[in-house]
Amino acid sequence: MTLQQLEKTVSELPPDQLSAFREWFHAFDAEKWDEQFDRDVAAGRLDQLADDASAEHRAGKSTEL
């Protein structure tokens, strides 16, 4: 199925099925985002960002929550 076919199919859904699809897709998208985040953490892709944030906090450039 192409993206254009998928778009057409989704656009033709009745309101109740569109709502169910929206809920399903939101959960699906969140799961995929979490998986990518976990892969990025495991690969060390966020280490520099965390180090920079910690250094800025130690330098007084942030506040405790």
Secondary structure, DSSP 8 states (H G I E B T S, - for coil): --HHHHHHHHHTS-HHHHHHHHHHHHHHHHHHHHHHHHHHHHTTTTHHHHHHHHHHHHTTSS---
